[in-house]
Amino acid sequence: NQAVIYLGPFKEVLDDDGHRLERGRRHAVCDKTFQLYRKEPYKNFFAFIEPLEEIPAGEAKPFACGAIRIRHPQETKGQNHNVTTDAGQCCDGGNGGCC
């Protein structure tokens, strides 16, 4: 259930395995790709999202990494995840002037 976010500098990249990653989007990846991106020279170009609950390698289900997909935050944060900030309560008291 791990995911990565490509931070840039390019709008999108295509790696040697054919994974197309758009800047700023949360992408579901297999463990092989996740571990590879955590190493040099890639690690500074990604943010890494661990699953809410760690899944031991022996219990992990196979993941079809050939077609990377956008991962919804609830998949890594849990299905009962609620937004922790109120978008309407901004620096101007929710009048929409600064947000």
PDB file as gemmi writes it, atoms N, CA and C in Angstrom:
CRYST1    1.000    1.000    1.000  90.00  90.00  90.00 P 1                      
ATOM      1  N   ASN A   1       0.803  -1.204   0.000  1.00  0.00           N  
ATOM      2  CA  ASN A   1       0.000   0.000   0.000  1.00  0.00           C  
ATOM      3  C   ASN A   1       0.842   1.263   0.000  1.00  0.00           C  
ATOM      4  N   GLN A   2       2.119   1.155  -0.244  1.00  0.00           N  
ATOM      5  CA  GLN A   2       2.949   2.354  -0.255  1.00  0.00           C  
ATOM      6  C   GLN A   2       2.740   3.146  -1.539  1.00  0.00           C  
ATOM      7  N   ALA A   3       3.108   4.410  -1.465  1.00  0.00           N  
ATOM      8  CA  ALA A   3       2.952   5.291  -2.621  1.00  0.00           C  
ATOM      9  C   ALA A   3       4.105   6.278  -2.646  1.00  0.00           C  
ATOM     10  N   VAL A   4       4.304   6.896  -3.795  1.00  0.00           N  
ATOM     11  CA  VAL A   4       5.312   7.943  -3.941  1.00  0.00           C  
ATOM     12  C   VAL A   4       4.673   9.148  -4.613  1.00  0.00           C  
ATOM     13  N   ILE A   5       5.252  10.309  -4.335  1.00  0.00           N  
ATOM     14  CA  ILE A   5       4.862  11.540  -5.010  1.00  0.00           C  
ATOM     15  C   ILE A   5       6.117  12.090  -5.661  1.00  0.00           C  
ATOM     16  N   TYR A   6       6.082  12.222  -6.970  1.00  0.00           N  
ATOM     17  CA  TYR A   6       7.216  12.810  -7.689  1.00  0.00           C  
ATOM     18  C   TYR A   6       7.178  14.312  -7.444  1.00  0.00           C  
ATOM     19  N   LEU A   7       8.298  14.879  -6.965  1.00  0.00           N  
ATOM     20  CA  LEU A   7       8.366  16.284  -6.568  1.00  0.00           C  
ATOM     21  C   LEU A   7       8.835  17.221  -7.671  1.00  0.00           C  
ATOM     22  N   GLY A   8       9.361  16.696  -8.742  1.00  0.00           N  
ATOM     23  CA  GLY A   8       9.834  17.557  -9.829  1.00  0.00           C  
ATOM     24  C   GLY A   8      11.328  17.436  -9.985  1.00  0.00           C  
ATOM     25  N   PRO A   9      11.905  18.177 -10.883  1.00  0.00           N  
ATOM     26  CA  PRO A   9      11.467  19.470 -11.408  1.00  0.00           C  
ATOM     27  C   PRO A   9      10.598  19.381 -12.661  1.00  0.00           C  
ATOM     28  N   PHE A  10      10.486  18.234 -13.278  1.00  0.00           N  
ATOM     29  CA  PHE A  10       9.754  18.125 -14.539  1.00  0.00           C  
ATOM     30  C   PHE A  10       8.274  17.862 -14.293  1.00  0.00           C  
ATOM     31  N   LYS A  11       7.441  18.151 -15.273  1.00  0.00           N  
ATOM     32  CA  LYS A  11       5.995  17.935 -15.177  1.00  0.00           C  
ATOM     33  C   LYS A  11       5.682  16.463 -14.973  1.00  0.00           C  
ATOM     34  N   GLU A  12       6.425  15.588 -15.645  1.00  0.00           N  
ATOM     35  CA  GLU A  12       6.288  14.149 -15.472  1.00  0.00           C  
ATOM     36  C   GLU A  12       7.578  13.474 -15.907  1.00  0.00           C  
ATOM     37  N   VAL A  13       7.775  12.250 -15.427  1.00  0.00           N  
ATOM     38  CA  VAL A  13       8.950  11.472 -15.814  1.00  0.00           C  
ATOM     39  C   VAL A  13       8.507  10.061 -16.179  1.00  0.00           C  
ATOM     40  N   LEU A  14       9.340   9.409 -16.976  1.00  0.00           N  
ATOM     41  CA  LEU A  14       9.140   8.020 -17.361  1.00  0.00           C  
ATOM     42  C   LEU A  14      10.414   7.279 -16.985  1.00  0.00           C  
ATOM     43  N   ASP A  15      10.313   6.293 -16.066  1.00  0.00           N  
ATOM     44  CA  ASP A  15      11.521   5.584 -15.652  1.00  0.00           C  
ATOM     45  C   ASP A  15      11.824   4.419 -16.594  1.00  0.00           C  
ATOM     46  N   ASP A  16      12.926   3.731 -16.333  1.00  0.00           N  
ATOM     47  CA  ASP A  16      13.379   2.647 -17.208  1.00  0.00           C  
ATOM     48  C   ASP A  16      12.430   1.449 -17.235  1.00  0.00           C  
ATOM     49  N   ASP A  17      11.579   1.315 -16.220  1.00  0.00           N  
ATOM     50  CA  ASP A  17      10.601   0.221 -16.184  1.00  0.00           C  
ATOM     51  C   ASP A  17       9.271   0.617 -16.817  1.00  0.00           C  
ATOM     52  N   GLY A  18       9.191   1.829 -17.345  1.00  0.00           N  
ATOM     53  CA  GLY A  18       7.969   2.280 -17.997  1.00  0.00           C  
ATOM     54  C   GLY A  18       6.957   2.937 -17.077  1.00  0.00           C  
ATOM     55  N   HIS A  19       7.353   3.260 -15.846  1.00  0.00           N  
ATOM     56  CA  HIS A  19       6.453   3.936 -14.913  1.00  0.00           C  
ATOM     57  C   HIS A  19       6.415   5.428 -15.235  1.00  0.00           C  
ATOM     58  N   ARG A  20       5.242   5.943 -15.561  1.00  0.00           N  
ATOM     59  CA  ARG A  20       5.060   7.375 -15.835  1.00  0.00           C  
ATOM     60  C   ARG A  20       4.515   8.023 -14.563  1.00  0.00           C  
ATOM     61  N   LEU A  21       5.251   9.012 -14.055  1.00  0.00           N  
ATOM     62  CA  LEU A  21       4.881   9.666 -12.805  1.00  0.00           C  
ATOM     63  C   LEU A  21       4.666  11.154 -13.046  1.00  0.00           C  
ATOM     64  N   GLU A  22       3.484  11.643 -12.686  1.00  0.00           N  
ATOM     65  CA  GLU A  22       3.180  13.061 -12.810  1.00  0.00           C  
ATOM     66  C   GLU A  22       3.606  13.781 -11.534  1.00  0.00           C  
ATOM     67  N   ARG A  23       4.181  14.960 -11.699  1.00  0.00           N  
ATOM     68  CA  ARG A  23       4.615  15.759 -10.548  1.00  0.00           C  
ATOM     69  C   ARG A  23       3.413  16.085  -9.657  1.00  0.00           C  
ATOM     70  N   GLY A  24       3.611  15.887  -8.344  1.00  0.00           N  
ATOM     71  CA  GLY A  24       2.609  16.260  -7.359  1.00  0.00           C  
ATOM     72  C   GLY A  24       1.464  15.289  -7.162  1.00  0.00           C  
ATOM     73  N   ARG A  25       1.438  14.187  -7.877  1.00  0.00           N  
ATOM     74  CA  ARG A  25       0.362  13.196  -7.742  1.00  0.00           C  
ATOM     75  C   ARG A  25       0.854  12.002  -6.934  1.00  0.00           C  
ATOM     76  N   ARG A  26      -0.029  11.421  -6.160  1.00  0.00           N  
ATOM     77  CA  ARG A  26       0.282  10.243  -5.348  1.00  0.00           C  
ATOM     78  C   ARG A  26       0.122   9.007  -6.228  1.00  0.00           C  
ATOM     79  N   HIS A  27       1.216   8.256  -6.416  1.00  0.00           N  
ATOM     80  CA  HIS A  27       1.206   7.079  -7.286  1.00  0.00           C  
ATOM     81  C   HIS A  27       1.440   5.812  -6.471  1.00  0.00           C  
ATOM     82  N   ALA A  28       0.581   4.819  -6.673  1.00  0.00           N  
ATOM     83  CA  ALA A  28       0.766   3.512  -6.057  1.00  0.00           C  
ATOM     84  C   ALA A  28       1.919   2.809  -6.763  1.00  0.00           C  
ATOM     85  N   VAL A  29       2.825   2.211  -5.992  1.00  0.00           N  
ATOM     86  CA  VAL A  29       3.967   1.501  -6.577  1.00  0.00           C  
ATOM     87  C   VAL A  29       4.200   0.194  -5.835  1.00  0.00           C  
ATOM     88  N   CYS A  30       4.858  -0.741  -6.517  1.00  0.00           N  
ATOM     89  CA  CYS A  30       5.238  -1.998  -5.877  1.00  0.00           C  
ATOM     90  C   CYS A  30       6.426  -1.739  -4.946  1.00  0.00           C  
ATOM     91  N   ASP A  31       6.731  -2.712  -4.107  1.00  0.00           N  
ATOM     92  CA  ASP A  31       7.817  -2.547  -3.148  1.00  0.00           C  
ATOM     93  C   ASP A  31       9.165  -2.371  -3.839  1.00  0.00           C  
ATOM     94  N   LYS A  32       9.387  -3.076  -4.942  1.00  0.00           N  
ATOM     95  CA  LYS A  32      10.656  -2.943  -5.676  1.00  0.00           C  
ATOM     96  C   LYS A  32      10.877  -1.492  -6.105  1.00  0.00           C  
ATOM     97  N   THR A  33       9.861  -0.891  -6.705  1.00  0.00           N  
ATOM     98  CA  THR A  33       9.968   0.491  -7.169  1.00  0.00           C  
ATOM     99  C   THR A  33      10.089   1.444  -5.990  1.00  0.00           C  
ATOM    100  N   PHE A  34       9.315   1.217  -4.938  1.00  0.00           N  
ATOM    101  CA  PHE A  34       9.361   2.054  -3.738  1.00  0.00           C  
ATOM    102  C   PHE A  34      10.771   2.070  -3.154  1.00  0.00           C  
ATOM    103  N   GLN A  35      11.378   0.888  -3.017  1.00  0.00           N  
ATOM    104  CA  GLN A  35      12.726   0.797  -2.449  1.00  0.00           C  
ATOM    105  C   GLN A  35      13.765   1.415  -3.380  1.00  0.00           C  
ATOM    106  N   LEU A  36      13.607   1.246  -4.670  1.00  0.00           N  
ATOM    107  CA  LEU A  36      14.544   1.828  -5.638  1.00  0.00           C  
ATOM    108  C   LEU A  36      14.539   3.350  -5.553  1.00  0.00           C  
ATOM    109  N   TYR A  37      13.356   3.948  -5.505  1.00  0.00           N  
ATOM    110  CA  TYR A  37      13.251   5.410  -5.461  1.00  0.00           C  
ATOM    111  C   TYR A  37      13.776   5.991  -4.150  1.00  0.00           C  
ATOM    112  N   ARG A  38      13.879   5.180  -3.103  1.00  0.00           N  
ATOM    113  CA  ARG A  38      14.399   5.656  -1.813  1.00  0.00           C  
ATOM    114  C   ARG A  38      15.921   5.767  -1.801  1.00  0.00           C  
ATOM    115  N   LYS A  39      16.561   5.305  -2.879  1.00  0.00           N  
ATOM    116  CA  LYS A  39      18.024   5.327  -2.967  1.00  0.00           C  
ATOM    117  C   LYS A  39      18.488   6.436  -3.903  1.00  0.00           C  
ATOM    118  N   GLU A  40      19.789   6.748  -3.808  1.00  0.00           N  
ATOM    119  CA  GLU A  40      20.399   7.686  -4.756  1.00  0.00           C  
ATOM    120  C   GLU A  40      20.367   7.067  -6.140  1.00  0.00           C  
ATOM    121  N   PRO A  41      20.203   7.800  -7.172  1.00  0.00           N  
ATOM    122  CA  PRO A  41      20.100   9.260  -7.249  1.00  0.00           C  
ATOM    123  C   PRO A  41      18.662   9.761  -7.220  1.00  0.00           C  
ATOM    124  N   TYR A  42      17.695   8.905  -6.888  1.00  0.00           N  
ATOM    125  CA  TYR A  42      16.278   9.256  -7.006  1.00  0.00           C  
ATOM    126  C   TYR A  42      15.661   9.887  -5.767  1.00  0.00           C  
ATOM    127  N   LYS A  43      16.173   9.560  -4.581  1.00  0.00           N  
ATOM    128  CA  LYS A  43      15.463   9.838  -3.331  1.00  0.00           C  
ATOM    129  C   LYS A  43      15.081  11.298  -3.110  1.00  0.00           C  
ATOM    130  N   ASN A  44      15.854  12.238  -3.609  1.00  0.00           N  
ATOM    131  CA  ASN A  44      15.533  13.650  -3.390  1.00  0.00           C  
ATOM    132  C   ASN A  44      14.430  14.166  -4.309  1.00  0.00           C  
ATOM    133  N   PHE A  45      13.986  13.345  -5.233  1.00  0.00           N  
ATOM    134  CA  PHE A  45      12.946  13.753  -6.179  1.00  0.00           C  
ATOM    135  C   PHE A  45      11.564  13.209  -5.808  1.00  0.00           C  
ATOM    136  N   PHE A  46      11.468  12.505  -4.670  1.00  0.00           N  
ATOM    137  CA  PHE A  46      10.218  11.861  -4.284  1.00  0.00           C  
ATOM    138  C   PHE A  46       9.882  12.090  -2.820  1.00  0.00           C  
ATOM    139  N   ALA A  47       8.595  12.109  -2.531  1.00  0.00           N  
ATOM    140  CA  ALA A  47       8.088  11.999  -1.163  1.00  0.00           C  
ATOM    141  C   ALA A  47       7.551  10.575  -1.046  1.00  0.00           C  
ATOM    142  N   PHE A  48       7.756   9.963   0.101  1.00  0.00           N  
ATOM    143  CA  PHE A  48       7.400   8.556   0.290  1.00  0.00           C  
ATOM    144  C   PHE A  48       6.272   8.430   1.302  1.00  0.00           C  
ATOM    145  N   ILE A  49       5.234   7.704   0.941  1.00  0.00           N  
ATOM    146  CA  ILE A  49       4.080   7.512   1.808  1.00  0.00           C  
ATOM    147  C   ILE A  49       4.005   6.044   2.190  1.00  0.00           C  
ATOM    148  N   GLU A  50       4.248   5.796   3.469  1.00  0.00           N  
ATOM    149  CA  GLU A  50       4.163   4.434   4.004  1.00  0.00           C  
ATOM    150  C   GLU A  50       2.692   4.117   4.287  1.00  0.00           C  
ATOM    151  N   PRO A  51       2.308   2.845   4.274  1.00  0.00           N  
ATOM    152  CA  PRO A  51       0.926   2.502   4.626  1.00  0.00           C  
ATOM    153  C   PRO A  51       0.643   2.811   6.092  1.00  0.00           C  
ATOM    154  N   LEU A  52      -0.618   3.054   6.414  1.00  0.00           N  
ATOM    155  CA  LEU A  52      -1.025   3.339   7.786  1.00  0.00           C  
ATOM    156  C   LEU A  52      -0.606   2.203   8.713  1.00  0.00           C  
ATOM    157  N   GLU A  53      -0.824   0.979   8.267  1.00  0.00           N  
ATOM    158  CA  GLU A  53      -0.422  -0.202   9.028  1.00  0.00           C  
ATOM    159  C   GLU A  53       0.569  -0.991   8.187  1.00  0.00           C  
ATOM    160  N   GLU A  54       1.746  -1.262   8.764  1.00  0.00           N  
ATOM    161  CA  GLU A  54       2.776  -1.998   8.027  1.00  0.00           C  
ATOM    162  C   GLU A  54       2.285  -3.406   7.700  1.00  0.00           C  
ATOM    163  N   ILE A  55       2.576  -3.833   6.498  1.00  0.00           N  
ATOM    164  CA  ILE A  55       2.199  -5.176   6.048  1.00  0.00           C  
ATOM    165  C   ILE A  55       3.481  -5.992   5.914  1.00  0.00           C  
ATOM    166  N   PRO A  56       3.642  -7.061   6.714  1.00  0.00           N  
ATOM    167  CA  PRO A  56       4.841  -7.891   6.594  1.00  0.00           C  
ATOM    168  C   PRO A  56       4.977  -8.435   5.174  1.00  0.00           C  
ATOM    169  N   ALA A  57       6.208  -8.548   4.692  1.00  0.00           N  
ATOM    170  CA  ALA A  57       6.463  -8.986   3.314  1.00  0.00           C  
ATOM    171  C   ALA A  57       5.780 -10.318   3.004  1.00  0.00           C  
ATOM    172  N   GLY A  58       5.733 -11.227   3.962  1.00  0.00           N  
ATOM    173  CA  GLY A  58       5.112 -12.526   3.747  1.00  0.00           C  
ATOM    174  C   GLY A  58       3.599 -12.468   3.596  1.00  0.00           C  
ATOM    175  N   GLU A  59       2.981 -11.373   4.063  1.00  0.00           N  
ATOM    176  CA  GLU A  59       1.529 -11.223   3.985  1.00  0.00           C  
ATOM    177  C   GLU A  59       1.092 -10.292   2.858  1.00  0.00           C  
ATOM    178  N   ALA A  60       2.049  -9.666   2.197  1.00  0.00           N  
ATOM    179  CA  ALA A  60       1.716  -8.706   1.137  1.00  0.00           C  
ATOM    180  C   ALA A  60       1.127  -9.422  -0.070  1.00  0.00           C  
ATOM    181  N   LYS A  61       0.081  -8.829  -0.626  1.00  0.00           N  
ATOM    182  CA  LYS A  61      -0.537  -9.376  -1.831  1.00  0.00           C  
ATOM    183  C   LYS A  61       0.261  -8.916  -3.042  1.00  0.00           C  
ATOM    184  N   PRO A  62       0.281  -9.709  -4.115  1.00  0.00           N  
ATOM    185  CA  PRO A  62       0.981  -9.278  -5.333  1.00  0.00           C  
ATOM    186  C   PRO A  62       0.400  -7.957  -5.839  1.00  0.00           C  
ATOM    187  N   PHE A  63       1.272  -7.110  -6.366  1.00  0.00           N  
ATOM    188  CA  PHE A  63       0.851  -5.804  -6.871  1.00  0.00           C  
ATOM    189  C   PHE A  63       1.298  -5.669  -8.314  1.00  0.00           C  
ATOM    190  N   ALA A  64       0.364  -5.431  -9.201  1.00  0.00           N  
ATOM    191  CA  ALA A  64       0.672  -5.260 -10.627  1.00  0.00           C  
ATOM    192  C   ALA A  64       1.223  -3.860 -10.840  1.00  0.00           C  
ATOM    193  N   CYS A  65       2.529  -3.773 -10.889  1.00  0.00           N  
ATOM    194  CA  CYS A  65       3.190  -2.475 -10.958  1.00  0.00           C  
ATOM    195  C   CYS A  65       3.315  -1.955 -12.385  1.00  0.00           C  
ATOM    196  N   GLY A  66       2.962  -2.748 -13.371  1.00  0.00           N  
ATOM    197  CA  GLY A  66       3.132  -2.337 -14.758  1.00  0.00           C  
ATOM    198  C   GLY A  66       2.380  -1.075 -15.117  1.00  0.00           C  
ATOM    199  N   ALA A  67       1.225  -0.877 -14.533  1.00  0.00           N  
ATOM    200  CA  ALA A  67       0.432   0.322 -14.820  1.00  0.00           C  
ATOM    201  C   ALA A  67       0.259   1.096 -13.526  1.00  0.00           C  
ATOM    202  N   ILE A  68       1.196   1.982 -13.241  1.00  0.00           N  
ATOM    203  CA  ILE A  68       1.111   2.786 -12.018  1.00  0.00           C  
ATOM    204  C   ILE A  68      -0.171   3.596 -12.069  1.00  0.00           C  
ATOM    205  N   ARG A  69      -0.853   3.648 -10.953  1.00  0.00           N  
ATOM    206  CA  ARG A  69      -2.099   4.399 -10.903  1.00  0.00           C  
ATOM    207  C   ARG A  69      -2.038   5.426  -9.783  1.00  0.00           C  
ATOM    208  N   ILE A  70      -2.909   6.408  -9.899  1.00  0.00           N  
ATOM    209  CA  ILE A  70      -3.014   7.411  -8.847  1.00  0.00           C  
ATOM    210  C   ILE A  70      -3.614   6.718  -7.629  1.00  0.00           C  
ATOM    211  N   ARG A  71      -3.029   6.963  -6.465  1.00  0.00           N  
ATOM    212  CA  ARG A  71      -3.507   6.330  -5.232  1.00  0.00           C  
ATOM    213  C   ARG A  71      -4.239   7.358  -4.396  1.00  0.00           C  
ATOM    214  N   HIS A  72      -5.486   7.052  -4.039  1.00  0.00           N  
ATOM    215  CA  HIS A  72      -6.270   7.938  -3.184  1.00  0.00           C  
ATOM    216  C   HIS A  72      -5.669   7.909  -1.780  1.00  0.00           C  
ATOM    217  N   PRO A  73      -5.608   9.062  -1.082  1.00  0.00           N  
ATOM    218  CA  PRO A  73      -5.034   9.089   0.264  1.00  0.00           C  
ATOM    219  C   PRO A  73      -5.676   8.098   1.231  1.00  0.00           C  
ATOM    220  N   GLN A  74      -6.965   7.773   1.056  1.00  0.00           N  
ATOM    221  CA  GLN A  74      -7.608   6.827   1.968  1.00  0.00           C  
ATOM    222  C   GLN A  74      -6.995   5.436   1.884  1.00  0.00           C  
ATOM    223  N   GLU A  75      -6.334   5.106   0.789  1.00  0.00           N  
ATOM    224  CA  GLU A  75      -5.715   3.784   0.675  1.00  0.00           C  
ATOM    225  C   GLU A  75      -4.503   3.655   1.580  1.00  0.00           C  
ATOM    226  N   THR A  76      -3.795   4.754   1.837  1.00  0.00           N  
ATOM    227  CA  THR A  76      -2.644   4.682   2.728  1.00  0.00           C  
ATOM    228  C   THR A  76      -2.980   5.181   4.128  1.00  0.00           C  
ATOM    229  N   LYS A  77      -3.978   6.062   4.257  1.00  0.00           N  
ATOM    230  CA  LYS A  77      -4.339   6.603   5.566  1.00  0.00           C  
ATOM    231  C   LYS A  77      -5.449   5.802   6.237  1.00  0.00           C  
ATOM    232  N   GLY A  78      -6.150   4.982   5.476  1.00  0.00           N  
ATOM    233  CA  GLY A  78      -7.256   4.202   6.017  1.00  0.00           C  
ATOM    234  C   GLY A  78      -8.587   4.716   5.500  1.00  0.00           C  
ATOM    235  N   GLN A  79      -9.539   3.819   5.336  1.00  0.00           N  
ATOM    236  CA  GLN A  79     -10.837   4.179   4.759  1.00  0.00           C  
ATOM    237  C   GLN A  79     -11.628   5.144   5.626  1.00  0.00           C  
ATOM    238  N   ASN A  80     -11.354   5.182   6.925  1.00  0.00           N  
ATOM    239  CA  ASN A  80     -12.095   6.070   7.818  1.00  0.00           C  
ATOM    240  C   ASN A  80     -11.387   7.394   8.037  1.00  0.00           C  
ATOM    241  N   HIS A  81     -10.402   7.694   7.202  1.00  0.00           N  
ATOM    242  CA  HIS A  81      -9.656   8.941   7.347  1.00  0.00           C  
ATOM    243  C   HIS A  81     -10.559  10.133   7.081  1.00  0.00           C  
ATOM    244  N   ASN A  82     -10.507  11.109   7.980  1.00  0.00           N  
ATOM    245  CA  ASN A  82     -11.235  12.361   7.797  1.00  0.00           C  
ATOM    246  C   ASN A  82     -10.228  13.480   7.650  1.00  0.00           C  
ATOM    247  N   VAL A  83     -10.563  14.481   6.866  1.00  0.00           N  
ATOM    248  CA  VAL A  83      -9.688  15.634   6.718  1.00  0.00           C  
ATOM    249  C   VAL A  83      -9.549  16.283   8.082  1.00  0.00           C  
ATOM    250  N   THR A  84      -8.321  16.632   8.465  1.00  0.00           N  
ATOM    251  CA  THR A  84      -8.081  17.172   9.800  1.00  0.00           C  
ATOM    252  C   THR A  84      -8.113  18.688   9.848  1.00  0.00           C  
ATOM    253  N   THR A  85      -8.272  19.341   8.711  1.00  0.00           N  
ATOM    254  CA  THR A  85      -8.378  20.795   8.700  1.00  0.00           C  
ATOM    255  C   THR A  85      -9.657  21.187   7.988  1.00  0.00           C  
ATOM    256  N   ASP A  86     -10.228  22.266   8.415  1.00  0.00           N  
ATOM    257  CA  ASP A  86     -11.444  22.776   7.794  1.00  0.00           C  
ATOM    258  C   ASP A  86     -11.046  23.774   6.730  1.00  0.00           C  
ATOM    259  N   ALA A  87     -11.283  23.439   5.477  1.00  0.00           N  
ATOM    260  CA  ALA A  87     -10.875  24.305   4.376  1.00  0.00           C  
ATOM    261  C   ALA A  87     -11.520  25.674   4.463  1.00  0.00           C  
ATOM    262  N   GLY A  88     -12.682  25.791   5.104  1.00  0.00           N  
ATOM    263  CA  GLY A  88     -13.369  27.069   5.216  1.00  0.00           C  
ATOM    264  C   GLY A  88     -12.786  27.975   6.276  1.00  0.00           C  
ATOM    265  N   GLN A  89     -12.023  27.436   7.194  1.00  0.00           N  
ATOM    266  CA  GLN A  89     -11.442  28.239   8.266  1.00  0.00           C  
ATOM    267  C   GLN A  89     -10.003  28.577   7.923  1.00  0.00           C  
ATOM    268  N   CYS A  90      -9.848  29.664   7.234  1.00  0.00           N  
ATOM    269  CA  CYS A  90      -8.543  30.081   6.752  1.00  0.00           C  
ATOM    270  C   CYS A  90      -8.084  31.302   7.537  1.00  0.00           C  
ATOM    271  N   CYS A  91      -7.054  31.954   7.058  1.00  0.00           N  
ATOM    272  CA  CYS A  91      -6.488  33.096   7.768  1.00  0.00           C  
ATOM    273  C   CYS A  91      -7.440  34.284   7.852  1.00  0.00           C  
ATOM    274  N   ASP A  92      -8.499  34.319   7.042  1.00  0.00           N  
ATOM    275  CA  ASP A  92      -9.440  35.442   7.089  1.00  0.00           C  
ATOM    276  C   ASP A  92     -10.770  35.033   7.724  1.00  0.00           C  
ATOM    277  N   GLY A  93     -10.774  33.926   8.471  1.00  0.00           N  
ATOM    278  CA  GLY A  93     -11.987  33.493   9.142  1.00  0.00           C  
ATOM    279  C   GLY A  93     -12.977  32.772   8.251  1.00  0.00           C  
ATOM    280  N   GLY A  94     -12.545  32.339   7.084  1.00  0.00           N  
ATOM    281  CA  GLY A  94     -13.418  31.570   6.209  1.00  0.00           C  
ATOM    282  C   GLY A  94     -14.137  32.387   5.159  1.00  0.00           C  
ATOM    283  N   ASN A  95     -13.721  33.637   4.963  1.00  0.00           N  
ATOM    284  CA  ASN A  95     -14.368  34.480   3.955  1.00  0.00           C  
ATOM    285  C   ASN A  95     -13.835  34.255   2.553  1.00  0.00           C  
ATOM    286  N   GLY A  96     -12.829  33.392   2.411  1.00  0.00           N  
ATOM    287  CA  GLY A  96     -12.318  33.046   1.090  1.00  0.00           C  
ATOM    288  C   GLY A  96     -11.355  34.048   0.498  1.00  0.00           C  
ATOM    289  N   GLY A  97     -10.885  34.994   1.292  1.00  0.00           N  
ATOM    290  CA  GLY A  97     -10.013  36.029   0.753  1.00  0.00           C  
ATOM    291  C   GLY A  97      -8.569  35.625   0.568  1.00  0.00           C  
ATOM    292  N   CYS A  98      -8.086  34.651   1.318  1.00  0.00           N  
ATOM    293  CA  CYS A  98      -6.656  34.346   1.225  1.00  0.00           C  
ATOM    294  C   CYS A  98      -6.362  32.910   0.834  1.00  0.00           C  
ATOM    295  N   CYS A  99      -7.333  32.087   0.722  1.00  0.00           N  
ATOM    296  CA  CYS A  99      -7.067  30.675   0.444  1.00  0.00           C  
ATOM    297  C   CYS A  99      -7.382  30.336  -0.972  1.00  0.00           C  
TER     298      CYS A  99                                                      
END                                                                             
